[in-house]
């Protein structure tokens, strides 16, 4: 049975200049929870956003991020929320 869940994704926006900075933005995403293979802490991604001075507007620096990996083509996304809350949202046990 398919179960779709709406989450808030933090994604990188393509930026050509200056090359030493990156820009990130928040966006809503709906994922099929049956295609998720792993959930991981994404504190490394949070550090990367700070390092490249691309912190998304409206995102509190205390926020916790989770990395979601999918079985299709080894794709991954970063979503707002801690591991426990994301696990509950997708119905993981």
N, C-alpha and C positions, 0 to 999 in steps of 0.2 A: 504494500500500500504506500502510495506517495504521500509525503507530509512536507508541505512547504512552510517555511518560517521566514518572517521578515526581520532583517537585522540592519544595523548601520555599519557600513563599510568605510574604511579609511583607504583611499586609493591615491596613487601618484598621478599627477597631471603632467603630461608631456610639456617640457619647457626646454627651449634650445639655448637661451641666453639669460643670465650668465650660467656657464656650465657647472660652476661650483655650488649652485643652489638647486634645490628641488622643491616642488610645490605639491602639497597634498590637500585633498578635500574630502568632505563627508558626503556619502550618498546612501540612499536606501537600496537594499538588495534583498531579493527573495531567493532562498536556496532550497533545494530538494534535500532534506536531511538524510534520505537513504543513500545519497551519493557521497556523503562525507566519510573520509577514511580516518583522519586524525584531527585532534584539537591540541594545540600547544600554546604555552605562554608566549606572548609576542613582545616582551620587554625589549628585545633587540631591535625590533622595528620602531618602537617608541624612541629609543636612543638615536636611531638613524634619522628620524624626522627632526629631532633637535639638532643633530650634527649638521644637517643640510639646511637648517633654518627654514623649514617648510611647514611648521606647525599649522594644522588646519584652523581656520577662523571658527571660533565658537566652541572649541574643544578644550576642556579643562585639563591642565597638566597632570592632575592626580588620577586621570582615567586609566583604566587597565584595558589592555588589548589582548585579543586571542587570535591566533593563526588557525585558519580552517583549511585543510587540504582535502581535495576531491579525488576520486578515482579516475576521472576522465582527464587524460593527458597531464597528470600530475600538476594540476592547477591549484593555486592557493590564493586566499584572500585574507585580509586583516579586518577584524570587526571589533566594535566597541563593546566591551563587557568582559568580566572575568570568566575564567574557565568554568566555574561552578554554574553561573547563570546561563552561559551559552549552552552547557551540557543539558540543563533543565529545559531550555527553550526547544532544543532539537529532539528532546525525548530520549537522551542517552541514559543508560542505567549503570 
